[in-house]
Structure formats: structure tokens, C-alpha cells
Amino acid sequence: MERAKEIAATRRAILEAQEELRSESLQFTKKQREKNRQEIMRQIEYSRSRNISHKGERYSLTYGYVLELRP
């Protein structure tokens, strides 16, 4: 009977420890994702300020009509 109580207590302790680790890992992954997202947004803003596309090519923004000269 005592052995069964010990086993039950051990199982409860293991399950509680696993739950705690699970919650900690979820918080870590959320923080890591947020950090990665902030880094990506920083890079995007930097690229936009320099007018560089995701392929690394320069581009310019034009508004309105674009007149093309014919040779």
C-alpha cells in the first residue's frame, strides 16, 4: 500500500514538473518568435528607407502617371 502511494506521489511530481517545463518552453518560444519578428520588421524598415527590394535590387516609387519617351 505504501509502495503504491509512493509511486502515485512520484507520478504526480513528474507530471507537475513536465507541465512546468512545457509552460516555460512555450513562453520561451513566444519570446523568441517576438524577437525574430522585431528583427525582421527592423530589416524591412531599413530596406524600405533605402528603397531596396527583397531581391536586393534598388527600386523607386512613382506616383501618378509615368511618361515614357519614345525614341
mmCIF file of the N, C-alpha and C atoms, coordinates in Angstrom:
data_MODEL
# 
_entry.id   MODEL 
# 
loop_
_atom_site.group_PDB 
_atom_site.id 
_atom_site.type_symbol 
_atom_site.label_atom_id 
_atom_site.label_alt_id 
_atom_site.label_comp_id 
_atom_site.label_asym_id 
_atom_site.label_entity_id 
_atom_site.label_seq_id 
_atom_site.pdbx_PDB_ins_code 
_atom_site.Cartn_x 
_atom_site.Cartn_y 
_atom_site.Cartn_z 
_atom_site.occupancy 
_atom_site.B_iso_or_equiv 
_atom_site.pdbx_formal_charge 
_atom_site.auth_seq_id 
_atom_site.auth_comp_id 
_atom_site.auth_asym_id 
_atom_site.auth_atom_id 
_atom_site.pdbx_PDB_model_num 
ATOM 1   N N  . MET A 1 1  ? 0.816  -1.190 0.000   1.00 0.00 ? 1  MET A N  1 
ATOM 2   C CA . MET A 1 1  ? 0.000  0.000  0.000   1.00 0.00 ? 1  MET A CA 1 
ATOM 3   C C  . MET A 1 1  ? 0.866  1.261  0.000   1.00 0.00 ? 1  MET A C  1 
ATOM 4   N N  . GLU A 1 2  ? 1.907  1.230  0.845   1.00 0.00 ? 2  GLU A N  1 
ATOM 5   C CA . GLU A 1 2  ? 2.812  2.376  0.896   1.00 0.00 ? 2  GLU A CA 1 
ATOM 6   C C  . GLU A 1 2  ? 3.539  2.552  -0.422  1.00 0.00 ? 2  GLU A C  1 
ATOM 7   N N  . ARG A 1 3  ? 3.890  1.454  -1.026  1.00 0.00 ? 3  ARG A N  1 
ATOM 8   C CA . ARG A 1 3  ? 4.591  1.497  -2.323  1.00 0.00 ? 3  ARG A CA 1 
ATOM 9   C C  . ARG A 1 3  ? 3.713  2.160  -3.381  1.00 0.00 ? 3  ARG A C  1 
ATOM 10  N N  . ALA A 1 4  ? 2.431  1.859  -3.382  1.00 0.00 ? 4  ALA A N  1 
ATOM 11  C CA . ALA A 1 4  ? 1.502  2.458  -4.338  1.00 0.00 ? 4  ALA A CA 1 
ATOM 12  C C  . ALA A 1 4  ? 1.385  3.965  -4.102  1.00 0.00 ? 4  ALA A C  1 
ATOM 13  N N  . LYS A 1 5  ? 1.365  4.368  -2.830  1.00 0.00 ? 5  LYS A N  1 
ATOM 14  C CA . LYS A 1 5  ? 1.301  5.785  -2.511  1.00 0.00 ? 5  LYS A CA 1 
ATOM 15  C C  . LYS A 1 5  ? 2.563  6.509  -2.980  1.00 0.00 ? 5  LYS A C  1 
ATOM 16  N N  . GLU A 1 6  ? 3.726  5.872  -2.812  1.00 0.00 ? 6  GLU A N  1 
ATOM 17  C CA . GLU A 1 6  ? 4.985  6.455  -3.251  1.00 0.00 ? 6  GLU A CA 1 
ATOM 18  C C  . GLU A 1 6  ? 5.008  6.619  -4.768  1.00 0.00 ? 6  GLU A C  1 
ATOM 19  N N  . ILE A 1 7  ? 4.546  5.583  -5.469  1.00 0.00 ? 7  ILE A N  1 
ATOM 20  C CA . ILE A 1 7  ? 4.510  5.623  -6.936  1.00 0.00 ? 7  ILE A CA 1 
ATOM 21  C C  . ILE A 1 7  ? 3.562  6.731  -7.410  1.00 0.00 ? 7  ILE A C  1 
ATOM 22  N N  . ALA A 1 8  ? 2.400  6.852  -6.769  1.00 0.00 ? 8  ALA A N  1 
ATOM 23  C CA . ALA A 1 8  ? 1.435  7.888  -7.135  1.00 0.00 ? 8  ALA A CA 1 
ATOM 24  C C  . ALA A 1 8  ? 2.016  9.282  -6.902  1.00 0.00 ? 8  ALA A C  1 
ATOM 25  N N  . ALA A 1 9  ? 2.702  9.457  -5.774  1.00 0.00 ? 9  ALA A N  1 
ATOM 26  C CA . ALA A 1 9  ? 3.312  10.751 -5.469  1.00 0.00 ? 9  ALA A CA 1 
ATOM 27  C C  . ALA A 1 9  ? 4.411  11.074 -6.480  1.00 0.00 ? 9  ALA A C  1 
ATOM 28  N N  . THR A 1 10 ? 5.196  10.075 -6.837  1.00 0.00 ? 10 THR A N  1 
ATOM 29  C CA . THR A 1 10 ? 6.255  10.267 -7.822  1.00 0.00 ? 10 THR A CA 1 
ATOM 30  C C  . THR A 1 10 ? 5.661  10.654 -9.177  1.00 0.00 ? 10 THR A C  1 
ATOM 31  N N  . ARG A 1 11 ? 4.604  9.985  -9.587  1.00 0.00 ? 11 ARG A N  1 
ATOM 32  C CA . ARG A 1 11 ? 3.945  10.307 -10.855 1.00 0.00 ? 11 ARG A CA 1 
ATOM 33  C C  . ARG A 1 11 ? 3.419  11.734 -10.863 1.00 0.00 ? 11 ARG A C  1 
ATOM 34  N N  . ARG A 1 12 ? 2.783  12.132 -9.745  1.00 0.00 ? 12 ARG A N  1 
ATOM 35  C CA . ARG A 1 12 ? 2.268  13.499 -9.652  1.00 0.00 ? 12 ARG A CA 1 
ATOM 36  C C  . ARG A 1 12 ? 3.398  14.518 -9.762  1.00 0.00 ? 12 ARG A C  1 
ATOM 37  N N  . ALA A 1 13 ? 4.507  14.236 -9.090  1.00 0.00 ? 13 ALA A N  1 
ATOM 38  C CA . ALA A 1 13 ? 5.648  15.150 -9.133  1.00 0.00 ? 13 ALA A CA 1 
ATOM 39  C C  . ALA A 1 13 ? 6.208  15.247 -10.555 1.00 0.00 ? 13 ALA A C  1 
ATOM 40  N N  . ILE A 1 14 ? 6.292  14.113 -11.229 1.00 0.00 ? 14 ILE A N  1 
ATOM 41  C CA . ILE A 1 14 ? 6.797  14.100 -12.605 1.00 0.00 ? 14 ILE A CA 1 
ATOM 42  C C  . ILE A 1 14 ? 5.864  14.877 -13.530 1.00 0.00 ? 14 ILE A C  1 
ATOM 43  N N  . LEU A 1 15 ? 4.566  14.662 -13.392 1.00 0.00 ? 15 LEU A N  1 
ATOM 44  C CA . LEU A 1 15 ? 3.603  15.372 -14.236 1.00 0.00 ? 15 LEU A CA 1 
ATOM 45  C C  . LEU A 1 15 ? 3.638  16.877 -13.986 1.00 0.00 ? 15 LEU A C  1 
ATOM 46  N N  . GLU A 1 16 ? 3.768  17.270 -12.727 1.00 0.00 ? 16 GLU A N  1 
ATOM 47  C CA . GLU A 1 16 ? 3.859  18.698 -12.412 1.00 0.00 ? 16 GLU A CA 1 
ATOM 48  C C  . GLU A 1 16 ? 5.125  19.304 -13.006 1.00 0.00 ? 16 GLU A C  1 
ATOM 49  N N  . ALA A 1 17 ? 6.237  18.588 -12.906 1.00 0.00 ? 17 ALA A N  1 
ATOM 50  C CA . ALA A 1 17 ? 7.493  19.079 -13.470 1.00 0.00 ? 17 ALA A CA 1 
ATOM 51  C C  . ALA A 1 17 ? 7.391  19.193 -14.992 1.00 0.00 ? 17 ALA A C  1 
ATOM 52  N N  . GLN A 1 18 ? 6.781  18.208 -15.640 1.00 0.00 ? 18 GLN A N  1 
ATOM 53  C CA . GLN A 1 18 ? 6.608  18.264 -17.086 1.00 0.00 ? 18 GLN A CA 1 
ATOM 54  C C  . GLN A 1 18 ? 5.733  19.443 -17.495 1.00 0.00 ? 18 GLN A C  1 
ATOM 55  N N  . GLU A 1 19 ? 4.670  19.691 -16.773 1.00 0.00 ? 19 GLU A N  1 
ATOM 56  C CA . GLU A 1 19 ? 3.780  20.809 -17.064 1.00 0.00 ? 19 GLU A CA 1 
ATOM 57  C C  . GLU A 1 19 ? 4.510  22.141 -16.911 1.00 0.00 ? 19 GLU A C  1 
ATOM 58  N N  . GLU A 1 20 ? 5.323  22.244 -15.875 1.00 0.00 ? 20 GLU A N  1 
ATOM 59  C CA . GLU A 1 20 ? 6.091  23.461 -15.658 1.00 0.00 ? 20 GLU A CA 1 
ATOM 60  C C  . GLU A 1 20 ? 7.087  23.684 -16.799 1.00 0.00 ? 20 GLU A C  1 
ATOM 61  N N  . LEU A 1 21 ? 7.784  22.623 -17.202 1.00 0.00 ? 21 LEU A N  1 
ATOM 62  C CA . LEU A 1 21 ? 8.719  22.734 -18.321 1.00 0.00 ? 21 LEU A CA 1 
ATOM 63  C C  . LEU A 1 21 ? 8.001  23.103 -19.609 1.00 0.00 ? 21 LEU A C  1 
ATOM 64  N N  . ARG A 1 22 ? 6.827  22.523 -19.810 1.00 0.00 ? 22 ARG A N  1 
ATOM 65  C CA . ARG A 1 22 ? 6.045  22.823 -21.009 1.00 0.00 ? 22 ARG A CA 1 
ATOM 66  C C  . ARG A 1 22 ? 5.675  24.299 -21.054 1.00 0.00 ? 22 ARG A C  1 
ATOM 67  N N  . SER A 1 23 ? 5.211  24.841 -19.942 1.00 0.00 ? 23 SER A N  1 
ATOM 68  C CA . SER A 1 23 ? 4.810  26.245 -19.909 1.00 0.00 ? 23 SER A CA 1 
ATOM 69  C C  . SER A 1 23 ? 6.017  27.164 -20.098 1.00 0.00 ? 23 SER A C  1 
ATOM 70  N N  . GLU A 1 24 ? 7.154  26.791 -19.507 1.00 0.00 ? 24 GLU A N  1 
ATOM 71  C CA . GLU A 1 24 ? 8.368  27.590 -19.682 1.00 0.00 ? 24 GLU A CA 1 
ATOM 72  C C  . GLU A 1 24 ? 8.828  27.580 -21.131 1.00 0.00 ? 24 GLU A C  1 
ATOM 73  N N  . SER A 1 25 ? 8.766  26.424 -21.779 1.00 0.00 ? 25 SER A N  1 
ATOM 74  C CA . SER A 1 25 ? 9.201  26.345 -23.175 1.00 0.00 ? 25 SER A CA 1 
ATOM 75  C C  . SER A 1 25 ? 8.266  27.129 -24.083 1.00 0.00 ? 25 SER A C  1 
ATOM 76  N N  . LEU A 1 26 ? 6.965  27.140 -23.771 1.00 0.00 ? 26 LEU A N  1 
ATOM 77  C CA . LEU A 1 26 ? 6.026  27.930 -24.564 1.00 0.00 ? 26 LEU A CA 1 
ATOM 78  C C  . LEU A 1 26 ? 6.326  29.416 -24.428 1.00 0.00 ? 26 LEU A C  1 
ATOM 79  N N  . GLN A 1 27 ? 6.615  29.848 -23.217 1.00 0.00 ? 27 GLN A N  1 
ATOM 80  C CA . GLN A 1 27 ? 6.951  31.252 -23.012 1.00 0.00 ? 27 GLN A CA 1 
ATOM 81  C C  . GLN A 1 27 ? 8.238  31.604 -23.740 1.00 0.00 ? 27 GLN A C  1 
ATOM 82  N N  . PHE A 1 28 ? 9.222  30.705 -23.716 1.00 0.00 ? 28 PHE A N  1 
ATOM 83  C CA . PHE A 1 28 ? 10.488 30.955 -24.402 1.00 0.00 ? 28 PHE A CA 1 
ATOM 84  C C  . PHE A 1 28 ? 10.270 31.063 -25.898 1.00 0.00 ? 28 PHE A C  1 
ATOM 85  N N  . THR A 1 29 ? 9.469  30.154 -26.469 1.00 0.00 ? 29 THR A N  1 
ATOM 86  C CA . THR A 1 29 ? 9.247  30.199 -27.911 1.00 0.00 ? 29 THR A CA 1 
ATOM 87  C C  . THR A 1 29 ? 8.474  31.451 -28.303 1.00 0.00 ? 29 THR A C  1 
ATOM 88  N N  . LYS A 1 30 ? 7.539  31.891 -27.461 1.00 0.00 ? 30 LYS A N  1 
ATOM 89  C CA . LYS A 1 30 ? 6.818  33.126 -27.758 1.00 0.00 ? 30 LYS A CA 1 
ATOM 90  C C  . LYS A 1 30 ? 7.773  34.314 -27.755 1.00 0.00 ? 30 LYS A C  1 
ATOM 91  N N  . LYS A 1 31 ? 8.647  34.358 -26.768 1.00 0.00 ? 31 LYS A N  1 
ATOM 92  C CA . LYS A 1 31 ? 9.623  35.448 -26.697 1.00 0.00 ? 31 LYS A CA 1 
ATOM 93  C C  . LYS A 1 31 ? 10.562 35.401 -27.893 1.00 0.00 ? 31 LYS A C  1 
ATOM 94  N N  . GLN A 1 32 ? 11.003 34.194 -28.267 1.00 0.00 ? 32 GLN A N  1 
ATOM 95  C CA . GLN A 1 32 ? 11.914 34.040 -29.395 1.00 0.00 ? 32 GLN A CA 1 
ATOM 96  C C  . GLN A 1 32 ? 11.233 34.469 -30.688 1.00 0.00 ? 32 GLN A C  1 
ATOM 97  N N  . ARG A 1 33 ? 9.968  34.063 -30.882 1.00 0.00 ? 33 ARG A N  1 
ATOM 98  C CA . ARG A 1 33 ? 9.230  34.465 -32.087 1.00 0.00 ? 33 ARG A CA 1 
ATOM 99  C C  . ARG A 1 33 ? 9.062  35.971 -32.148 1.00 0.00 ? 33 ARG A C  1 
ATOM 100 N N  . GLU A 1 34 ? 8.752  36.581 -31.015 1.00 0.00 ? 34 GLU A N  1 
ATOM 101 C CA . GLU A 1 34 ? 8.583  38.033 -30.986 1.00 0.00 ? 34 GLU A CA 1 
ATOM 102 C C  . GLU A 1 34 ? 9.898  38.735 -31.306 1.00 0.00 ? 34 GLU A C  1 
ATOM 103 N N  . LYS A 1 35 ? 10.993 38.208 -30.777 1.00 0.00 ? 35 LYS A N  1 
ATOM 104 C CA . LYS A 1 35 ? 12.303 38.792 -31.047 1.00 0.00 ? 35 LYS A CA 1 
ATOM 105 C C  . LYS A 1 35 ? 12.638 38.672 -32.537 1.00 0.00 ? 35 LYS A C  1 
ATOM 106 N N  . ASN A 1 36 ? 12.375 37.497 -33.133 1.00 0.00 ? 36 ASN A N  1 
ATOM 107 C CA . ASN A 1 36 ? 12.616 37.305 -34.559 1.00 0.00 ? 36 ASN A CA 1 
ATOM 108 C C  . ASN A 1 36 ? 11.745 38.240 -35.389 1.00 0.00 ? 36 ASN A C  1 
ATOM 109 N N  . ARG A 1 37 ? 10.489 38.391 -34.980 1.00 0.00 ? 37 ARG A N  1 
ATOM 110 C CA . ARG A 1 37 ? 9.568  39.265 -35.705 1.00 0.00 ? 37 ARG A CA 1 
ATOM 111 C C  . ARG A 1 37 ? 10.057 40.708 -35.657 1.00 0.00 ? 37 ARG A C  1 
ATOM 112 N N  . GLN A 1 38 ? 10.523 41.144 -34.492 1.00 0.00 ? 38 GLN A N  1 
ATOM 113 C CA . GLN A 1 38 ? 11.031 42.512 -34.370 1.00 0.00 ? 38 GLN A CA 1 
ATOM 114 C C  . GLN A 1 38 ? 12.267 42.715 -35.240 1.00 0.00 ? 38 GLN A C  1 
ATOM 115 N N  . GLU A 1 39 ? 13.140 41.728 -35.299 1.00 0.00 ? 39 GLU A N  1 
ATOM 116 C CA . GLU A 1 39 ? 14.339 41.820 -36.133 1.00 0.00 ? 39 GLU A CA 1 
ATOM 117 C C  . GLU A 1 39 ? 13.961 41.912 -37.603 1.00 0.00 ? 39 GLU A C  1 
ATOM 118 N N  . ILE A 1 40 ? 13.008 41.103 -38.036 1.00 0.00 ? 40 ILE A N  1 
ATOM 119 C CA . ILE A 1 40 ? 12.564 41.135 -39.430 1.00 0.00 ? 40 ILE A CA 1 
ATOM 120 C C  . ILE A 1 40 ? 11.938 42.488 -39.752 1.00 0.00 ? 40 ILE A C  1 
ATOM 121 N N  . MET A 1 41 ? 11.101 42.991 -38.854 1.00 0.00 ? 41 MET A N  1 
ATOM 122 C CA . MET A 1 41 ? 10.476 44.290 -39.091 1.00 0.00 ? 41 MET A CA 1 
ATOM 123 C C  . MET A 1 41 ? 11.524 45.399 -39.153 1.00 0.00 ? 41 MET A C  1 
ATOM 124 N N  . ARG A 1 42 ? 12.552 45.304 -38.333 1.00 0.00 ? 42 ARG A N  1 
ATOM 125 C CA . ARG A 1 42 ? 13.632 46.294 -38.371 1.00 0.00 ? 42 ARG A CA 1 
ATOM 126 C C  . ARG A 1 42 ? 14.338 46.254 -39.716 1.00 0.00 ? 42 ARG A C  1 
ATOM 127 N N  . GLN A 1 43 ? 14.619 45.058 -40.215 1.00 0.00 ? 43 GLN A N  1 
ATOM 128 C CA . GLN A 1 43 ? 15.267 44.918 -41.512 1.00 0.00 ? 43 GLN A CA 1 
ATOM 129 C C  . GLN A 1 43 ? 14.379 45.428 -42.637 1.00 0.00 ? 43 GLN A C  1 
ATOM 130 N N  . ILE A 1 44 ? 13.083 45.177 -42.545 1.00 0.00 ? 44 ILE A N  1 
ATOM 131 C CA . ILE A 1 44 ? 12.154 45.655 -43.568 1.00 0.00 ? 44 ILE A CA 1 
ATOM 132 C C  . ILE A 1 44 ? 12.130 47.179 -43.596 1.00 0.00 ? 44 ILE A C  1 
ATOM 133 N N  . GLU A 1 45 ? 12.053 47.781 -42.436 1.00 0.00 ? 45 GLU A N  1 
ATOM 134 C CA . GLU A 1 45 ? 12.029 49.245 -42.383 1.00 0.00 ? 45 GLU A CA 1 
ATOM 135 C C  . GLU A 1 45 ? 13.332 49.829 -42.929 1.00 0.00 ? 45 GLU A C  1 
ATOM 136 N N  . TYR A 1 46 ? 14.450 49.196 -42.621 1.00 0.00 ? 46 TYR A N  1 
ATOM 137 C CA . TYR A 1 46 ? 15.736 49.659 -43.124 1.00 0.00 ? 46 TYR A CA 1 
ATOM 138 C C  . TYR A 1 46 ? 15.774 49.551 -44.645 1.00 0.00 ? 46 TYR A C  1 
ATOM 139 N N  . SER A 1 47 ? 15.281 48.427 -45.180 1.00 0.00 ? 47 SER A N  1 
ATOM 140 C CA . SER A 1 47 ? 15.263 48.238 -46.630 1.00 0.00 ? 47 SER A CA 1 
ATOM 141 C C  . SER A 1 47 ? 14.341 49.246 -47.301 1.00 0.00 ? 47 SER A C  1 
ATOM 142 N N  . ARG A 1 48 ? 13.197 49.495 -46.696 1.00 0.00 ? 48 ARG A N  1 
ATOM 143 C CA . ARG A 1 48 ? 12.262 50.476 -47.267 1.00 0.00 ? 48 ARG A CA 1 
ATOM 144 C C  . ARG A 1 48 ? 12.876 51.862 -47.284 1.00 0.00 ? 48 ARG A C  1 
ATOM 145 N N  . SER A 1 49 ? 13.610 52.181 -46.247 1.00 0.00 ? 49 SER A N  1 
ATOM 146 C CA . SER A 1 49 ? 14.217 53.508 -46.200 1.00 0.00 ? 49 SER A CA 1 
ATOM 147 C C  . SER A 1 49 ? 15.292 53.660 -47.275 1.00 0.00 ? 49 SER A C  1 
ATOM 148 N N  . ARG A 1 50 ? 15.881 52.569 -47.691 1.00 0.00 ? 50 ARG A N  1 
ATOM 149 C CA . ARG A 1 50 ? 16.914 52.611 -48.733 1.00 0.00 ? 50 ARG A CA 1 
ATOM 150 C C  . ARG A 1 50 ? 16.371 52.230 -50.102 1.00 0.00 ? 50 ARG A C  1 
ATOM 151 N N  . ASN A 1 51 ? 15.064 51.919 -50.196 1.00 0.00 ? 51 ASN A N  1 
ATOM 152 C CA . ASN A 1 51 ? 14.425 51.512 -51.447 1.00 0.00 ? 51 ASN A CA 1 
ATOM 153 C C  . ASN A 1 51 ? 15.106 50.288 -52.063 1.00 0.00 ? 51 ASN A C  1 
ATOM 154 N N  . ILE A 1 52 ? 15.229 49.247 -51.289 1.00 0.00 ? 52 ILE A N  1 
ATOM 155 C CA . ILE A 1 52 ? 15.824 48.006 -51.770 1.00 0.00 ? 52 ILE A CA 1 
ATOM 156 C C  . ILE A 1 52 ? 14.776 46.915 -51.664 1.00 0.00 ? 52 ILE A C  1 
ATOM 157 N N  . SER A 1 53 ? 14.570 46.182 -52.757 1.00 0.00 ? 53 SER A N  1 
ATOM 158 C CA . SER A 1 53 ? 13.559 45.127 -52.758 1.00 0.00 ? 53 SER A CA 1 
ATOM 159 C C  . SER A 1 53 ? 14.072 43.909 -52.015 1.00 0.00 ? 53 SER A C  1 
ATOM 160 N N  . HIS A 1 54 ? 13.195 42.907 -51.865 1.00 0.00 ? 54 HIS A N  1 
ATOM 161 C CA . HIS A 1 54 ? 13.594 41.688 -51.166 1.00 0.00 ? 54 HIS A CA 1 
ATOM 162 C C  . HIS A 1 54 ? 14.631 40.902 -51.953 1.00 0.00 ? 54 HIS A C  1 
ATOM 163 N N  . LYS A 1 55 ? 14.788 41.216 -53.248 1.00 0.00 ? 55 LYS A N  1 
ATOM 164 C CA . LYS A 1 55 ? 15.813 40.551 -54.056 1.00 0.00 ? 55 LYS A CA 1 
ATOM 165 C C  . LYS A 1 55 ? 17.147 41.286 -53.975 1.00 0.00 ? 55 LYS A C  1 
ATOM 166 N N  . GLY A 1 56 ? 17.149 42.417 -53.296 1.00 0.00 ? 56 GLY A N  1 
ATOM 167 C CA . GLY A 1 56 ? 18.391 43.181 -53.167 1.00 0.00 ? 56 GLY A CA 1 
ATOM 168 C C  . GLY A 1 56 ? 18.549 44.217 -54.258 1.00 0.00 ? 56 GLY A C  1 
ATOM 169 N N  . GLU A 1 57 ? 17.531 44.399 -55.108 1.00 0.00 ? 57 GLU A N  1 
ATOM 170 C CA . GLU A 1 57 ? 17.615 45.371 -56.198 1.00 0.00 ? 57 GLU A CA 1 
ATOM 171 C C  . GLU A 1 57 ? 17.028 46.701 -55.751 1.00 0.00 ? 57 GLU A C  1 
ATOM 172 N N  . ARG A 1 58 ? 17.574 47.769 -56.287 1.00 0.00 ? 58 ARG A N  1 
ATOM 173 C CA . ARG A 1 58 ? 17.044 49.093 -55.967 1.00 0.00 ? 58 ARG A CA 1 
ATOM 174 C C  . ARG A 1 58 ? 15.780 49.331 -56.774 1.00 0.00 ? 58 ARG A C  1 
ATOM 175 N N  . TYR A 1 59 ? 14.878 50.081 -56.223 1.00 0.00 ? 59 TYR A N  1 
ATOM 176 C CA . TYR A 1 59 ? 13.675 50.457 -56.945 1.00 0.00 ? 59 TYR A CA 1 
ATOM 177 C C  . TYR A 1 59 ? 13.308 51.875 -56.537 1.00 0.00 ? 59 TYR A C  1 
ATOM 178 N N  . SER A 1 60 ? 12.444 52.476 -57.311 1.00 0.00 ? 60 SER A N  1 
ATOM 179 C CA . SER A 1 60 ? 11.970 53.808 -56.950 1.00 0.00 ? 60 SER A CA 1 
ATOM 180 C C  . SER A 1 60 ? 10.459 53.816 -57.020 1.00 0.00 ? 60 SER A C  1 
ATOM 181 N N  . LEU A 1 61 ? 9.882  54.583 -56.162 1.00 0.00 ? 61 LEU A N  1 
ATOM 182 C CA . LEU A 1 61 ? 8.435  54.701 -56.133 1.00 0.00 ? 61 LEU A CA 1 
ATOM 183 C C  . LEU A 1 61 ? 8.010  55.850 -57.031 1.00 0.00 ? 61 LEU A C  1 
ATOM 184 N N  . THR A 1 62 ? 7.009  55.600 -57.849 1.00 0.00 ? 62 THR A N  1 
ATOM 185 C CA . THR A 1 62 ? 6.464  56.661 -58.686 1.00 0.00 ? 62 THR A CA 1 
ATOM 186 C C  . THR A 1 62 ? 4.981  56.767 -58.402 1.00 0.00 ? 62 THR A C  1 
ATOM 187 N N  . TYR A 1 63 ? 4.518  57.954 -58.335 1.00 0.00 ? 63 TYR A N  1 
ATOM 188 C CA . TYR A 1 63 ? 3.108  58.195 -58.064 1.00 0.00 ? 63 TYR A CA 1 
ATOM 189 C C  . TYR A 1 63 ? 2.506  58.911 -59.270 1.00 0.00 ? 63 TYR A C  1 
ATOM 190 N N  . GLY A 1 64 ? 1.315  58.558 -59.623 1.00 0.00 ? 64 GLY A N  1 
ATOM 191 C CA . GLY A 1 64 ? 0.650  59.214 -60.735 1.00 0.00 ? 64 GLY A CA 1 
ATOM 192 C C  . GLY A 1 64 ? 1.047  58.606 -62.060 1.00 0.00 ? 64 GLY A C  1 
ATOM 193 N N  . TYR A 1 65 ? 1.075  59.427 -63.084 1.00 0.00 ? 65 TYR A N  1 
ATOM 194 C CA . TYR A 1 65 ? 1.380  58.948 -64.432 1.00 0.00 ? 65 TYR A CA 1 
ATOM 195 C C  . TYR A 1 65 ? 2.874  58.948 -64.671 1.00 0.00 ? 65 TYR A C  1 
ATOM 196 N N  . VAL A 1 66 ? 3.319  57.931 -65.394 1.00 0.00 ? 66 VAL A N  1 
ATOM 197 C CA . VAL A 1 66 ? 4.711  57.829 -65.774 1.00 0.00 ? 66 VAL A CA 1 
ATOM 198 C C  . VAL A 1 66 ? 4.783  58.036 -67.282 1.00 0.00 ? 66 VAL A C  1 
ATOM 199 N N  . LEU A 1 67 ? 5.465  59.071 -67.718 1.00 0.00 ? 67 LEU A N  1 
ATOM 200 C CA . LEU A 1 67 ? 5.594  59.341 -69.144 1.00 0.00 ? 67 LEU A CA 1 
ATOM 201 C C  . LEU A 1 67 ? 6.852  58.677 -69.670 1.00 0.00 ? 67 LEU A C  1 
ATOM 202 N N  . GLU A 1 68 ? 6.685  57.892 -70.707 1.00 0.00 ? 68 GLU A N  1 
ATOM 203 C CA . GLU A 1 68 ? 7.847  57.234 -71.317 1.00 0.00 ? 68 GLU A CA 1 
ATOM 204 C C  . GLU A 1 68 ? 8.124  57.909 -72.642 1.00 0.00 ? 68 GLU A C  1 
ATOM 205 N N  . LEU A 1 69 ? 9.359  58.229 -72.874 1.00 0.00 ? 69 LEU A N  1 
ATOM 206 C CA . LEU A 1 69 ? 9.751  58.862 -74.108 1.00 0.00 ? 69 LEU A CA 1 
ATOM 207 C C  . LEU A 1 69 ? 10.008 57.790 -75.163 1.00 0.00 ? 69 LEU A C  1 
ATOM 208 N N  . ARG A 1 70 ? 9.499  58.062 -76.364 1.00 0.00 ? 70 ARG A N  1 
ATOM 209 C CA . ARG A 1 70 ? 9.746  57.127 -77.454 1.00 0.00 ? 70 ARG A CA 1 
ATOM 210 C C  . ARG A 1 70 ? 10.940 57.626 -78.255 1.00 0.00 ? 70 ARG A C  1 
ATOM 211 N N  . PRO A 1 71 ? 11.792 56.716 -78.701 1.00 0.00 ? 71 PRO A N  1 
ATOM 212 C CA . PRO A 1 71 ? 12.972 57.156 -79.476 1.00 0.00 ? 71 PRO A CA 1 
ATOM 213 C C  . PRO A 1 71 ? 12.626 57.623 -80.873 1.00 0.00 ? 71 PRO A C  1 
# 
